[in-house]
Amino acid sequence: MGEDGGVSDEVDERVTPPLVDEAVKKAAVCWVSPGGPAYALWCLPLEGTLLVVTGPGEQTAPGLADSDTADVTLRGDHGGRIVTWPARVTRLRPGTEEWDTVAPLVAAKRLNASGSAAELVQRWAAQGCALNRLTPAGTAVSGADLPDGSLSEQPRPAPVVRAVRKPFRLHRVRRR
């Protein structure tokens, strides 16, 4: 409705191309770039959006919880990139009606979590994890408009990376 009580002429921003709708429905993993490098994140599709949990004890995506926008890349059935779209990032807060509705759905789909879904939701709230909704907002890039290159990057520094050593040999191999 408009300010005068009449019908508004505004167009619904949630109208998305069919490719984005289909890719979102089938998504289990998405690559999210909140203005820097992209992070591969598990996600849950819900009503044309993707839900992503980040934070302590969960997946890492620095800057996503504080960002208003991000670029999302999804893959197709063949495993390759099929579409990249700009997303509006909305952080769901514990104690809100939306959190109480959505967080248990996401927790139920979380693989390898210790405890029940209700315990997981409580842990997310207590530890300050971010439950983010990624909503398509803008023009999607697909098909011939996608980059031709692999977009691969050097591995990021991480505490789990070790220098590779030569394998230990228990005995000397004799040649005949």
C-alpha positions in Angstrom: 0.0 0.0 0.0 1.1 3.5 -0.7 1.3 6.3 1.8 -2.1 7.6 0.9 -3.7 4.1 1.6 -3.9 3.2 -2.1 -2.2 0.5 -4.0 1.6 1.0 -4.4 3.3 1.0 -7.8 6.5 -0.5 -6.4 7.7 -3.7 -8.0 8.4 -6.7 -5.7 12.2 -7.0 -5.5 11.9 -10.7 -4.7 11.0 -11.7 -8.3 14.0 -13.7 -9.3 14.9 -15.4 -12.6 13.9 -19.1 -12.9 17.5 -20.3 -13.0 18.2 -18.6 -9.6 15.0 -20.1 -8.1 15.9 -23.6 -9.3 19.5 -23.4 -8.2 18.5 -22.1 -4.7 16.0 -24.9 -4.3 18.7 -27.5 -5.0 21.5 -25.8 -3.1 23.3 -27.7 -0.3 26.6 -25.7 -0.7 27.0 -22.1 -1.7 30.1 -19.9 -2.2 29.5 -16.6 -0.5 31.7 -13.5 -0.9 30.8 -10.7 1.5 33.1 -8.3 -0.3 36.3 -10.3 -0.1 37.3 -13.9 -0.9 34.4 -16.4 -1.3 33.8 -19.1 1.3 32.2 -22.5 0.6 29.3 -22.8 3.1 26.6 -25.4 3.7 23.2 -23.9 3.4 19.5 -24.6 3.7 17.1 -23.3 1.0 13.9 -21.9 2.4 11.2 -20.0 0.5 13.5 -18.7 -2.2 16.3 -17.8 0.1 19.4 -19.5 1.6 20.0 -19.8 5.3 23.7 -20.0 6.5 25.0 -20.4 10.0 28.5 -19.0 10.9 30.4 -18.4 14.1 32.1 -20.3 17.0 31.9 -24.0 16.5 30.4 -23.6 13.0 31.6 -22.6 9.6 33.7 -19.5 9.1 32.8 -16.6 6.8 34.5 -13.4 8.1 32.5 -10.3 7.5 29.3 -12.0 6.5 27.3 -11.5 9.7 28.1 -7.7 9.6 27.5 -7.3 5.9 24.4 -6.0 4.2 25.2 -7.6 0.8 27.2 -10.5 -0.6 27.7 -12.3 -3.8 26.5 -15.9 -3.9 27.6 -18.5 -6.4 25.8 -21.8 -6.9 26.6 -24.9 -8.8 24.5 -27.1 -11.1 23.9 -30.8 -11.4 27.2 -31.2 -13.2 29.1 -29.7 -10.3 30.2 -26.5 -12.1 29.3 -22.9 -11.5 26.0 -22.0 -13.1 24.9 -18.7 -11.6 26.2 -15.9 -9.4 23.8 -13.4 -7.9 23.9 -10.5 -5.4 22.2 -11.2 -2.1 20.8 -9.1 0.6 22.1 -10.4 3.9 19.8 -10.4 6.9 20.9 -11.6 10.3 18.2 -13.3 12.3 18.5 -12.5 16.0 17.8 -15.0 18.9 14.5 -14.3 20.7 12.7 -13.0 17.6 9.7 -14.8 16.1 11.7 -15.4 12.9 14.6 -17.0 14.8 12.2 -19.2 16.8 10.7 -20.4 13.5 13.7 -20.8 11.3 16.6 -21.8 13.6 15.1 -25.2 14.5 14.6 -26.0 10.8 18.3 -25.2 10.1 19.5 -27.1 13.2 17.5 -30.2 12.1 19.4 -30.3 8.8 22.8 -29.7 10.4 24.9 -32.8 9.9 27.2 -34.3 12.6 26.0 -31.9 15.3 26.2 -33.1 18.8 23.0 -33.0 20.8 19.4 -32.4 19.7 18.3 -29.6 17.3 16.9 -27.7 20.3 20.3 -27.9 22.1 22.0 -26.8 18.9 19.7 -23.7 18.6 20.4 -22.8 22.3 24.2 -23.2 21.7 24.0 -20.9 18.6 22.2 -18.3 20.6 24.6 -18.6 23.6 27.8 -18.5 21.6 26.8 -15.7 19.4 26.6 -17.6 16.1 25.0 -15.8 13.2 22.1 -17.2 11.3 22.0 -15.3 8.1 19.3 -15.2 5.4 20.6 -14.6 1.8 17.9 -13.2 -0.4 18.4 -12.7 -4.1 18.6 -9.0 -4.8 19.8 -7.8 -8.2 20.8 -9.1 -11.6 22.2 -12.7 -11.7 25.2 -13.6 -13.9 24.9 -16.9 -15.7 25.8 -18.7 -19.0 28.2 -16.9 -21.3 28.4 -14.0 -18.9 30.2 -16.1 -16.2 34.0 -15.8 -16.1 35.9 -18.4 -18.3 38.7 -19.0 -15.8 38.6 -21.2 -12.7 38.9 -18.3 -10.3 41.1 -20.5 -8.1 43.2 -18.8 -5.4 46.2 -19.8 -3.3 45.1 -21.5 -0.1 44.5 -19.1 2.7 46.8 -19.3 5.8 45.3 -21.6 8.4 46.5 -23.2 11.6 45.8 -26.7 10.3 48.2 -26.4 7.4 51.6 -28.0 7.8 54.8 -28.2 5.8 54.9 -31.4 3.8 57.8 -33.7 4.8 59.4 -36.7 3.1 57.8 -40.0 4.1 59.5 -41.9 6.9 61.3 -45.1 5.7 61.6 -48.0 8.0 64.2 -49.9 6.0 66.6 -49.4 3.1 65.3 -50.6 -0.2 68.1 -52.6 -2.0 68.3 -52.8 -5.7 69.2 -56.0 -7.4 
